[in-house]
């Protein structure tokens, strides 16, 4: 892990139970130097199908988890 970067991303999409367990180990003095970053996730709670629900998505589009444009 020798690098000149400020930090190294070790994992993405880690489930909440794992993060909670890791934070517990940190509180006990372990895992020094490890930090956690939350990422916003776009959620579409209503099922599509109605024209009034799909039009804004098609016009505006969205990006994937890597920040690359997907559709729109």
N, C-alpha and C positions, 0 to 999 in steps of 0.2 A: 504494500500500500504506500510505497514511497512516491510522493507526488509533490508538486509545488502548489497544488490547489488548496484553497482555504478549508474545504471540507470534501468528503467523499460520500456520495449517496450509496448506502448499503442495500436498501430494500424499498420497494414501493408497495402500496396496497396491502399493508400489514393489518391484520384483523385486530379489532379492539381488545380482545382478550389477551393477545400477545403483547400489545402495547401496555396494557395494564400490568401484566406480569413483569415486563421489563422496567416499568416505572417503580414497581415494588423493590426490585433488585437495586435500582438506583438509590432509593431511600435508605436501603441497608448498607450503602457505601460501595456498591458494585457498579459496573458499567460506566466508569468515569469517561467523560468525553463524548458520550452518546447523547444526541438530542433528537427531538421528534418535530416534524413539521406536518401540519394539517394541510390538506389540499381540498379546495372547494370542488364539489361534484354537482353537476347539473342533473336534476331529477325531473322527470315528466310524470307526475302522479296520476294524471287522467289518461285513460286510453284514448288514442287518436281515433280518427274516423270521420269526425265532423269537419266540414270544410273550414269552419271558423277557428278550429283548433290547429289545423295543419298549416294554414297559409302563413302565419308569422314565422314558423319554423323554416318553411321553405324559402321565405324571403330573406330572413336574417342568417340562417344557417347556424352551424355550431362547429366547434373544434374538438378533436379527440384528446385523450389524456396527455399526448405528447405536444399539444398546442398547435397541431397542424389542422388546417381547414378540412372538414369532412364533407359537408353538403351545404347547399344554400346558394 
